Amino acid sequence: MATIMVTDDDANIRELVCLFLRNDGFETVEAADGKEALAIYASLHVDLVVLDIMMPNMDGWTLCKELRRSNPDLPLLMLTARGETWEKVKGFQLGTDDYLTKPFDPLELTARVRALLKRYRIGSTQTIRLGSVVLDRQIYKVKRGTESFTLPLKEFELLYKLAGTPGQIYTREQLIDQIWGLDYAGDDRTIDVHIKRLRERFATTTDFHIETVRGLGYRLEVQT
């Protein structure tokens, strides 16, 4: 059973969200601000974090950054103010996976939580299937139908990262940090070059495509 941490300085919102999550079969823990959330995360196993932006002591921006630094694969769902597009953009840049606008329907929140957990369960395996395309990280091979081939290491890691969480937007900065490393001194436009090569290699496939999200970055969409 997954454990969800709900971080919000409004006790009523925490209570409501936790009630719906528990009714949907999840375990929940609560935190009133970012500092408390980090302390809880350090002492308990948490599968996903729901976090508000405006909180005392440590806001959601800082919390998101700290959680992403300690665990790049922790699902994060951010709560934003209605109509504030810049908050959503900043959230994606800092590493949040999804957002929900206040006021929100608790049933939609639980649905988004389930969707994120499903994405990350796919992303945590060593093999990812995208229709007829299979990525095997244990041997760094790509299988496409009866064909098997090897990609350059960084191209494979980039494709594997995008394919592990379909639909999630990654900024160039996030991809550089998570694949090339924090000490990478090159231009982040190297991401564009690698994306271009991947698109060329898989130009004939109808199983997925890599989409450019203007002003944000890239995401992989699975064709259904």
Secondary structure, 3 states (H helix, E strand, C coil): CCEEEEECCCHHHHHHHHHHHHHCCCEEEEECCHHHHHHHHHHCCCCEEEEECCCCCCCHHHHHHHHHHHCCCCCEEEEECCCCHHHHHHHHHHCCCEEEECCCCHHHHHHHHHHHHHHHHHHCCCEEEECCEEEECCCCEEEECCEEECCCHHHHHHHHHHHHCCCCCEEHHHHHHHHHCCCCCCCCCHHHHHHHHHHHHCCCCCCEEEEEECCCEEEEEECC
